[in-house]
Amino acid sequence: MAETSRGGFGGWGPLILNLVLFAAAAVVAFAGFLIGPWLGWVLVGVGVLLFAASMIVLVVGARRARAMDPLLSSPEQWWYNNRTGEVEQGPQSLGSERDGPYASREDAQRAPEIARERAQRWAEEEGDR
C-alpha cells in the first residue's frame, strides 16, 4: 500500500481526482453536444482538456505509487522470467512473464521449484478444510 504520510502523490487522492476530472469531462462534453454550434464546440473542447488532465493524473499517480513501493522499484530484487527461464536483477520484463521478487539470485533460480512447493502446500491446506 502506498504511503501518503511522506507527502507523496499516492493513496486515494489521485484516484478521486481522476474520477472527478473524468466525470466533469463527460458532463461538459455531453452538454456541448446538446447545446449545439459555437458554444457547444467550446464545451466539447473543455471536456477534452479535462479528460486529458484526468489521464495525466492517472499516469503521474501510478508512477509515483510505483516509485514509493520498494518491491516494484528496487533494483536489488531478483526475478524469474517464466518465458525465457532466465533470472533478472530488477523488474526488466513484463509482470505477467515473471515471478518474484526474490531476495537472492539463488532463490530466483529456484522459482519454479518454490512455486511447486507453495502450490502443493496450498492444495494440502485446501484438503484439510
Short mmCIF file of the C-alpha atoms (twelve columns), coordinates in Angstrom:
data_MODEL
# 
_entry.id   MODEL 
# 
loop_
_atom_site.group_PDB 
_atom_site.id 
_atom_site.type_symbol 
_atom_site.label_atom_id 
_atom_site.label_alt_id 
_atom_site.label_comp_id 
_atom_site.label_asym_id 
_atom_site.label_seq_id 
_atom_site.Cartn_x 
_atom_site.Cartn_y 
_atom_site.Cartn_z 
_atom_site.pdbx_PDB_model_num 
ATOM 1   C CA . MET A 1   0.000   0.000   0.000   1 
ATOM 2   C CA . ALA A 2   1.361   3.390   -0.912  1 
ATOM 3   C CA . GLU A 3   2.315   5.723   1.891   1 
ATOM 4   C CA . THR A 4   0.683   9.109   1.923   1 
ATOM 5   C CA . SER A 5   2.340   10.325  5.116   1 
ATOM 6   C CA . ARG A 6   5.522   11.296  3.233   1 
ATOM 7   C CA . GLY A 7   3.623   13.900  1.277   1 
ATOM 8   C CA . GLY A 8   3.667   11.716  -1.812  1 
ATOM 9   C CA . PHE A 9   1.148   11.580  -4.592  1 
ATOM 10  C CA . GLY A 10  -0.395  8.260   -3.597  1 
ATOM 11  C CA . GLY A 11  -3.356  6.714   -1.885  1 
ATOM 12  C CA . TRP A 12  -6.941  7.649   -2.753  1 
ATOM 13  C CA . GLY A 13  -6.230  11.269  -3.718  1 
ATOM 14  C CA . PRO A 14  -5.173  10.702  -7.347  1 
ATOM 15  C CA . LEU A 15  -7.948  8.193   -7.924  1 
ATOM 16  C CA . ILE A 16  -10.638 10.548  -6.644  1 
ATOM 17  C CA . LEU A 17  -9.156  13.471  -8.585  1 
ATOM 18  C CA . ASN A 18  -9.058  11.333  -11.712 1 
ATOM 19  C CA . LEU A 19  -12.700 10.285  -11.300 1 
ATOM 20  C CA . VAL A 20  -13.829 13.881  -10.708 1 
ATOM 21  C CA . LEU A 21  -11.947 15.137  -13.774 1 
ATOM 22  C CA . PHE A 22  -13.234 12.282  -15.907 1 
ATOM 23  C CA . ALA A 23  -16.844 12.836  -14.784 1 
ATOM 24  C CA . ALA A 24  -16.541 16.578  -15.387 1 
ATOM 25  C CA . ALA A 25  -15.135 15.890  -18.861 1 
ATOM 26  C CA . ALA A 26  -18.059 13.622  -19.690 1 
ATOM 27  C CA . VAL A 27  -20.679 16.083  -18.402 1 
ATOM 28  C CA . VAL A 28  -19.149 19.105  -20.135 1 
ATOM 29  C CA . ALA A 29  -18.667 17.269  -23.444 1 
ATOM 30  C CA . PHE A 30  -22.220 15.883  -23.338 1 
ATOM 31  C CA . ALA A 31  -23.602 19.350  -22.578 1 
ATOM 32  C CA . GLY A 32  -21.591 20.656  -25.500 1 
ATOM 33  C CA . PHE A 33  -23.185 18.169  -27.848 1 
ATOM 34  C CA . LEU A 34  -26.653 19.126  -26.585 1 
ATOM 35  C CA . ILE A 35  -26.149 22.886  -26.854 1 
ATOM 36  C CA . GLY A 36  -25.095 22.853  -30.454 1 
ATOM 37  C CA . PRO A 37  -22.947 25.056  -32.665 1 
ATOM 38  C CA . TRP A 38  -20.446 27.575  -31.332 1 
ATOM 39  C CA . LEU A 39  -20.712 27.291  -27.516 1 
ATOM 40  C CA . GLY A 40  -21.226 23.555  -27.837 1 
ATOM 41  C CA . TRP A 41  -17.865 23.046  -29.535 1 
ATOM 42  C CA . VAL A 42  -16.184 25.175  -26.888 1 
ATOM 43  C CA . LEU A 43  -17.654 22.916  -24.194 1 
ATOM 44  C CA . VAL A 44  -16.570 19.802  -26.082 1 
ATOM 45  C CA . GLY A 45  -13.049 21.255  -26.193 1 
ATOM 46  C CA . VAL A 46  -13.128 21.899  -22.456 1 
ATOM 47  C CA . GLY A 47  -14.319 18.326  -21.946 1 
ATOM 48  C CA . VAL A 48  -11.405 17.003  -23.987 1 
ATOM 49  C CA . LEU A 49  -8.962  19.072  -21.916 1 
ATOM 50  C CA . LEU A 50  -10.494 17.770  -18.675 1 
ATOM 51  C CA . PHE A 51  -10.212 14.211  -19.976 1 
ATOM 52  C CA . ALA A 52  -6.535  14.808  -20.838 1 
ATOM 53  C CA . ALA A 53  -5.973  16.186  -17.326 1 
ATOM 54  C CA . SER A 54  -7.563  13.079  -15.814 1 
ATOM 55  C CA . MET A 55  -5.211  10.850  -17.829 1 
ATOM 56  C CA . ILE A 56  -2.194  12.872  -16.704 1 
ATOM 57  C CA . VAL A 57  -3.281  12.493  -13.074 1 
ATOM 58  C CA . LEU A 58  -3.675  8.756   -13.611 1 
ATOM 59  C CA . VAL A 59  -0.211  8.325   -15.149 1 
ATOM 60  C CA . VAL A 60  1.569   10.538  -12.614 1 
ATOM 61  C CA . GLY A 61  -0.210  8.840   -9.710  1 
ATOM 62  C CA . ALA A 62  0.719   5.385   -10.980 1 
ATOM 63  C CA . ARG A 63  4.369   6.343   -11.488 1 
ATOM 64  C CA . ARG A 64  4.663   7.903   -8.060  1 
ATOM 65  C CA . ALA A 65  2.931   4.962   -6.383  1 
ATOM 66  C CA . ARG A 66  5.363   2.614   -8.143  1 
ATOM 67  C CA . ALA A 67  8.310   4.739   -7.018  1 
ATOM 68  C CA . MET A 68  7.085   4.578   -3.412  1 
ATOM 69  C CA . ASP A 69  6.679   0.777   -3.439  1 
ATOM 70  C CA . PRO A 70  10.052  -0.828  -2.662  1 
ATOM 71  C CA . LEU A 71  9.025   -4.155  -4.206  1 
ATOM 72  C CA . LEU A 72  8.341   -2.510  -7.567  1 
ATOM 73  C CA . SER A 73  11.238  -0.086  -7.691  1 
ATOM 74  C CA . SER A 74  14.154  -1.836  -6.001  1 
ATOM 75  C CA . PRO A 75  16.878  -2.957  -8.424  1 
ATOM 76  C CA . GLU A 76  18.301  -5.233  -5.711  1 
ATOM 77  C CA . GLN A 77  15.401  -7.661  -6.121  1 
ATOM 78  C CA . TRP A 78  15.688  -10.757 -8.302  1 
ATOM 79  C CA . TRP A 79  13.001  -12.080 -10.656 1 
ATOM 80  C CA . TYR A 80  12.464  -15.307 -12.599 1 
ATOM 81  C CA . ASN A 81  11.310  -14.866 -16.191 1 
ATOM 82  C CA . ASN A 82  8.825   -17.672 -16.958 1 
ATOM 83  C CA . ARG A 83  9.025   -17.115 -20.718 1 
ATOM 84  C CA . THR A 84  12.822  -17.303 -21.059 1 
ATOM 85  C CA . GLY A 85  13.674  -19.284 -17.920 1 
ATOM 86  C CA . GLU A 86  16.308  -16.700 -17.005 1 
ATOM 87  C CA . VAL A 87  16.908  -14.770 -13.804 1 
ATOM 88  C CA . GLU A 88  16.745  -10.959 -13.944 1 
ATOM 89  C CA . GLN A 89  18.019  -8.372  -11.496 1 
ATOM 90  C CA . GLY A 90  15.345  -5.741  -11.051 1 
ATOM 91  C CA . PRO A 91  11.998  -5.829  -12.868 1 
ATOM 92  C CA . GLN A 92  13.050  -5.921  -16.541 1 
ATOM 93  C CA . SER A 93  10.322  -7.898  -18.284 1 
ATOM 94  C CA . LEU A 94  6.538   -7.768  -18.257 1 
ATOM 95  C CA . GLY A 95  4.926   -8.517  -14.914 1 
ATOM 96  C CA . SER A 96  2.889   -11.346 -16.454 1 
ATOM 97  C CA . GLU A 97  6.105   -13.085 -17.538 1 
ATOM 98  C CA . ARG A 98  7.966   -13.053 -14.236 1 
ATOM 99  C CA . ASP A 99  7.819   -14.397 -10.693 1 
ATOM 100 C CA . GLY A 100 9.231   -12.570 -7.740  1 
ATOM 101 C CA . PRO A 101 10.675  -10.597 -6.261  1 
ATOM 102 C CA . TYR A 102 13.235  -12.809 -4.575  1 
ATOM 103 C CA . ALA A 103 15.928  -11.654 -2.162  1 
ATOM 104 C CA . SER A 104 18.762  -13.524 -3.889  1 
ATOM 105 C CA . ARG A 105 19.729  -14.843 -7.301  1 
ATOM 106 C CA . GLU A 106 19.695  -18.394 -5.933  1 
ATOM 107 C CA . ASP A 107 16.093  -18.053 -4.748  1 
ATOM 108 C CA . ALA A 108 15.065  -16.666 -8.144  1 
ATOM 109 C CA . GLN A 109 16.739  -19.627 -9.885  1 
ATOM 110 C CA . ARG A 110 14.645  -21.935 -7.707  1 
ATOM 111 C CA . ALA A 111 11.409  -20.083 -8.593  1 
ATOM 112 C CA . PRO A 112 9.690   -22.997 -10.404 1 
ATOM 113 C CA . GLU A 113 10.535  -25.331 -7.517  1 
ATOM 114 C CA . ILE A 114 9.326   -22.766 -4.953  1 
ATOM 115 C CA . ALA A 115 6.082   -22.317 -6.914  1 
ATOM 116 C CA . ARG A 116 5.506   -26.110 -6.964  1 
ATOM 117 C CA . GLU A 117 6.154   -26.328 -3.208  1 
ATOM 118 C CA . ARG A 118 3.723   -23.500 -2.496  1 
ATOM 119 C CA . ALA A 119 1.061   -24.988 -4.762  1 
ATOM 120 C CA . GLN A 120 1.437   -28.353 -3.050  1 
ATOM 121 C CA . ARG A 121 1.217   -26.742 0.396   1 
ATOM 122 C CA . TRP A 122 -1.925  -24.786 -0.646  1 
ATOM 123 C CA . ALA A 123 -3.501  -27.961 -2.067  1 
ATOM 124 C CA . GLU A 124 -2.822  -29.762 1.207   1 
ATOM 125 C CA . GLU A 125 -4.349  -26.877 3.169   1 
ATOM 126 C CA . GLU A 126 -7.457  -26.977 0.946   1 
ATOM 127 C CA . GLY A 127 -7.717  -30.723 1.537   1 
ATOM 128 C CA . ASP A 128 -7.674  -30.198 5.320   1 
ATOM 129 C CA . ARG A 129 -10.779 -27.984 5.180   1 
# 
